[in-house]
Amino acid sequence: MCKISLGHSFINCIIQEEDKIIEIIDIQCETINDGIGSLMMEKLISYASENNYCKIVGWLSIVDEEHIDRLRHFYMKHGFTIKTEYDGMKLADIELLIT
């Protein structure tokens, strides 16, 4: 498990060392639209690149359906692809290939 934090905001991840994949489990931000989420995501992407991970993955939850457009914008801004995948609690898969 890894955690990127800034103040009371954080990104929780699982490191799949054997496959060189980082899986985002949760992102919590105290406030929205202030750049903190982007700063944390940039730090996570830099960590992945510097440590030779091949991708960052995760999924968007139905719990976040009310602000799905904001989440899609956030992830696309950081280079993630988003594949709609309705499956129980899942709305979509996200993936960023690290080059």
MITOR-985073 format. One record per residue (C-alpha): residue in one letter; x, y, z. Coordinates in steps of 0.5 Angstrom, whole numbers, plus 2048, in hexadecimal, padded with zeros to 3 digits. Example, Ala and Ser with C-alpha at 12.3 -4.5 7.8 and 13.67 -1.06 7.14 Angstrom:
2
a8197F7810 s81B7FE80E 
END
This chain:
99
m800800800 c8028077FF k80080E800 i8018147FD s7FE81A802 l7FE822802 g7FB825808 h7F5820809 s7F481E802 f7F7818800 i7F78127FA n7F780B7FD c7FA8067F8 i7FC7FF7F8 i8037FD7F5 q8037F77F1 e80B7F67F1 e80B7F07ED d8077F37E7 k80A7FA7E8 i8037FD7E8 i8008027ED e7F98017EF i7F58077F1 i7F08057F7 d7EE80C7F9 i7EF8137F9 q7EC8187FE c7ED8207FD e7EB825803 t7E982A7FD i7E78297F6 n7EA82D7F0 d7F08307F4 g7F682C7F1 i7F78277F6 g7F58217F3 s7F98237ED l7FF8247F1 m7FE81D7F4 m7FD81A7EE e80381D7EB k80781A7F0 l8048137EF i8068137E8 s80D8167E9 y80E8107EE a80B80B7E9 s81080E7E4 e81680E7E8 n8158077EB n8148047E4 y80C8027E5 c8098017DF k8028037E1 i7FD8067E6 v7F68037E6 g7F08047EA w7E88057E9 l7E380A7EA s7DD8087EF i7D68097EF v7D680D7F5 d7DA8127F1 e7D48127EC e7D28197EE h7D881C7EC i7DB8177E6 d7DC81D7E1 r7E18207E6 l7E481A7E7 r7E58187E0 h7E881F7DE f7ED81E7E4 y7EF8187E2 m7EF8197DA k7F38207DC h7F981B7DF g7F98177D9 f7F58117DB t7F080D7D6 i7E980C7D9 k7E58067D7 t7DE8067D9 e7DD7FF7DD y7D67FE7E1 d7D77F97E5 g7D47F97EC m7D87FF7F0 k7DC8007EA l7DA8067E5 a7E18067E1 d7E88037E1 i7EE8087E0 e7F58077DE l7FB80B7DD l8018087D9 i80780A7DC t80D80B7D6 
END
